[in-house]
Every structure is written in structure tokens, then in C-alpha cells.
């Protein structure tokens, strides 16, 4: 993003309002305060009470209607989760291979294609959300918020004077065209222009209390703190990783997975009796495939390699029973220990 656009967007975020143009006239869009938001929530809650017994679909059961219409399949939600996991995995791979440009290009192609498939499937899944009771209530809330956000050149709420819904829909379109993407927010959060403000006084960066910050102001601060946290981490990524959103996401996902693995490992070690928690190897019986996956994830990369090697050895073996000493990794350990013992005696 060009420096001039960063400057323009930053001025807008700091100001707490922006301008849109409709029929060659300029209108100010001011974010609603907490009191207006509260009124909007009350209206949405009242709308829910009025229609909750009228046979509306909700976001849970509309999937059955989508399936009956042929728009969705029984495996659709699982496919969405699988694609989302693939996207995360590709982002992690991007970070893990940041030093290998050719590998990064290949992974990025896979990521782009997977993301396209995910977006296409996600659009199908949520194409009819607007006819659910939640969608209806969201529209009631959003209509009230927008009608209390747009001001004319005299400083009056535009829709206090104009009730034309054709105009309203066109105004919505203008507002959507002026929204700041999350990618641009991240660029602003990393920019020197913003960092100068942040470094000068990040405790009172905006004059109003937090509850009165606009959504744009909150988004910018949250992203800035995210980058600050990464730079302060003991395992902070290289500088160029911050400029690549997908690669940086990969670092974040990897950190989260490692933390989750560490928590699960500590939880299991705490639950094991006596000295078993400190044992080099502990075999646990899983009650389900999901539990087996959770146990497997606790293992580090080296341990997973050993598990895979053992499984391949067992699959190739013609024996019904295999002694632990026959396993390839155990054999290696025995050879290494014997070698070290001989060296010790030689001294």
C-alpha cells in the first residue's frame, strides 16, 4: 500500500469518522457510540422475541434445508473444517521454509488454490444465512446502526429526513466500497507513520476511554499489540516474516500449537501416577480416534518419526508378536549404549 493511502487511512482512523459521496454530495460517516449500540442490541432482541415462534430457520438447522435443496452435502461442514486446517498447515509450512524461496513459491500456490476452494465452499454454506432468525436480527441491528451513523453537510442525521430505502441501499454500497481490509489494517499497524504515534504514547493513544473507541481504532490497536508481542517473544520470527501476512500467520499458528501441546503434555504428566510422568516413554490407551489424535499430537517431531518407523516395521513383519528389543529405534539405542560403555572402559 502506498504511503499516501496509509496516511489517508490513518487520519481517518484517528479522526473516528470518514466521508462518502452520493449523488455528488459528501456525507460524514461517524461510528455509533456505546449508547446507540445498546439501543441497536435492544431492537435486535425485541425482533427475536417477536418472530421466534414463526418457524424461522436458525444457523444450526438451516443446513438440513441446504442439503434438501442440493446446495450442501452431509460432508460439507467436515470438508470446510478440513480445508481450514489445510490452510493453517500451508501457512505453517510457509514460515518453516522462509529461507527456501522455491519451496515458498510451491507452498504459496497450494495455499492460494486451497483458499479459493474454501471461499467457494464457505459462500455456499452461508448463502442463505440472511433468511435465518439470526440473520434477520443482525439486519435489524445493522439498519439501526447505519441510520444513526450517516450525517449530511449540516451535521444532521441524513435518515432522520430521508426514509427512501433505495437511497439507503446505495449508501450501504458506498460504505462497503470504503471499508478498510484486514490486509490494509496490518500494513498500517506495521507502518512507521503509525508506529511513531504508538511509540510516543501507547497508553493513551486515543483521547476517549476504550469503550468509546471505534471498531477501526480497536482493530488497529489489537493488531499492533499482536506484532509487539511477536517481537518480544523468545522465538521471534525474522524481520521479513512480519511483512508477509500468511507467513506471519504461520508463525502465530505454530506458536499456538506448541503451547497447546505443552499444556496437554503437562496435563497428562500430572494425571499419571508416581514416576510415570517422568518416564521416557509412556503408552496410553485411547478410547476414541479423537482421543488418539490428541495423544499423538503431544509427541514432538522426533517421537512422531519413531512412531512412524515402528508402525512401518510392524506392518512389514510377518511375526504375530514382536519383542521391544527388535524395534529399529531400540536397536539403535542399544548399539549406542554399548559403544559408549566400551569407550568408558577404554579410559
C-alpha positions, -999 to 999 in steps of 0.1 A, spaced: 0 0 0 13 34 -9 24 59 18 -3 83 8 -30 57 14 -15 47 47 -16 84 57 -52 88 45 -65 57 63 -46 66 94 -60 101 95 -95 85 91 -89 60 119 -75 87 143 -104 110 135 -131 84 142 -151 92 110 -148 93 72 -166 107 42 -186 90 14 -200 106 -17 -235 100 -30 -251 120 -59 -221 143 -59 -227 152 -23 -204 145 6 -217 127 37 -199 120 70 -200 85 85 -194 86 122 -192 54 142 -221 50 166 -213 54 203 -219 28 230 -254 42 237 -265 38 201 -251 3 200 -270 -6 232 -303 7 215 -295 -15 185 -290 -46 206 -323 -39 223 -341 -36 190 -325 -69 178 -335 -87 210 -371 -74 206 -371 -85 170 -361 -120 181 -389 -122 206 -414 -111 180 -406 -138 155 -391 -167 174 -423 -188 172 -429 -181 135 -410 -211 121 -377 -194 112 -346 -214 104 -317 -208 127 -280 -211 118 -280 -247 132 -309 -262 114 -307 -244 80 -280 -269 70 -308 -295 66 -327 -272 42 -295 -266 22 -290 -303 19 -326 -309 7 -321 -281 -18 -290 -298 -32 -269 -268 -22 -250 -286 5 -239 -321 14 -238 -341 47 -200 -340 45 -199 -302 37 -191 -289 72 -164 -315 76 -149 -305 42 -149 -269 53 -130 -278 85 -106 -299 66 -98 -271 41 -94 -246 70 -69 -270 86 -51 -273 53 -49 -235 50 -34 -234 85 -9 -261 77 3 -244 45 8 -211 64 29 -230 90 49 -246 61 55 -211 46 71 -200 79 91 -232 83 105 -227 48 110 -190 48 147 -195 39 138 -215 8 123 -193 -19 115 -221 -44 97 -241 -17 78 -210 -6 65 -205 -41 52 -240 -43 35 -238 -9 20 -204 -17 4 -219 -49 -11 -247 -29 -23 -221 -3 -39 -199 -30 -58 -229 -45 -69 -242 -12 -81 -208 -1 -102 -205 -33 -118 -238 -27 -125 -228 9 -140 -195 -1 -162 -211 -27 -175 -237 -2 -179 -211 25 -200 -189 2 -223 -219 -5 -226 -228 32 -236 -193 42 -255 -181 12 -289 -183 30 -278 -170 64 -299 -139 58 -332 -160 60 -323 -173 94 -336 -157 126 -301 -147 135 -296 -131 100 -329 -112 104 -319 -98 138 -285 -89 125 -302 -69 98 -324 -51 123 -293 -42 144 -272 -31 114 -300 -10 99 -304 10 131 -266 15 134 -262 27 99 -292 51 100 -276 66 131 -241 69 115 -246 90 83 -247 128 86 -254 155 60 -234 187 54 -255 205 81 -244 179 107 -279 163 109 -286 125 107 -294 120 70 -320 94 75 -340 115 100 -350 134 69 -349 108 42 -367 74 45 -361 62 10 -347 26 12 -334 28 -24 -311 56 -12 -303 36 20 -292 6 -1 -270 27 -23 -255 43 8 -246 9 22 -229 0 -11 -208 33 -8 -199 24 28 -188 -11 18 -167 2 -10 -149 24 15 -142 -3 41 -106 -10 51 -95 -46 45 -77 -66 72 -47 -67 50 -45 -29 49 -50 -27 86 -20 -49 91 1 -27 68 -10 4 87 -1 -14 121 34 -20 107 39 14 92 64 39 106 38 66 104 16 48 129 45 34 150 56 70 157 23 77 174 23 43 191 58 47 204 52 82 217 23 72 239 6 38 235 -11 41 269 -34 70 258 -32 67 221 -68 78 218 -84 105 240 -116 86 247 -119 56 270 -116 21 253 -154 15 253 -158 47 231 -131 37 206 -144 30 171 -142 -5 156 -113 7 134 -94 21 163 -98 -12 183 -87 -33 153 -56 -12 147 -45 -14 184 -52 -52 186 -30 -58 155 -3 -35 168 -1 -54 201 0 -86 182 31 -75 164 46 -61 196 40 -95 213 57 -113 185 88 -91 186 91 -96 223 88 -134 221 118 -156 228 112 -172 195 105 -140 175 105 -146 137 130 -128 113 121 -93 104 110 -101 68 84 -125 81 63 -97 95 58 -82 60 43 -115 48 8 -119 63 5 -156 55 40 -164 67 34 -144 99 1 -162 104 21 -195 101 44 -184 129 14 -175 151 -3 -208 144 29 -227 152 33 -209 185 -3 -217 194 1 -254 185 33 -256 206 16 -240 236 -14 -263 233 9 -294 230 28 -282 261 -4 -278 281 -17 -312 271 16 -328 280 17 -312 314 -19 -322 320 -12 -359 311 21 -360 331 2 -346 362 -25 -372 358 0 -401 356 7 -419 389 41 -419 406 72 -417 384 54 -425 352 50 -387 345 89 -385 342 93 -417 322 110 -416 288 81 -435 272 45 -439 284 19 -459 265 -16 -446 268 -48 -464 256 -72 -441 237 -109 -446 240 -116 -429 206 -99 -418 174 -102 -382 186 -85 -390 219 -58 -410 200 -51 -379 178 -48 -357 210 -23 -381 225 -4 -383 192 -1 -345 190 17 -344 224 47 -361 208 75 -340 194 87 -343 158 114 -369 167 89 -390 187 64 -389 158 92 -401 135 99 -430 158 62 -439 159 60 -439 121 92 -460 119 78 -486 143 45 -488 125 62 -494 92 84 -521 108 54 -538 123 35 -537 90 64 -553 72 70 -580 98 54 -615 94 56 -621 132 25 -622 153 45 -610 184 74 -586 182 98 -581 212 105 -544 221 143 -551 216 136 -558 179 122 -523 172 147 -503 150 150 -473 174 155 -496 204 183 -515 185 200 -481 177 198 -471 214 214 -505 224 242 -501 199 249 -465 211 249 -475 247 272 -505 241 296 -482 222 297 -457 250 303 -484 276 333 -497 256 347 -462 253 343 -458 291 361 -490 299 389 -480 275 396 -449 296 
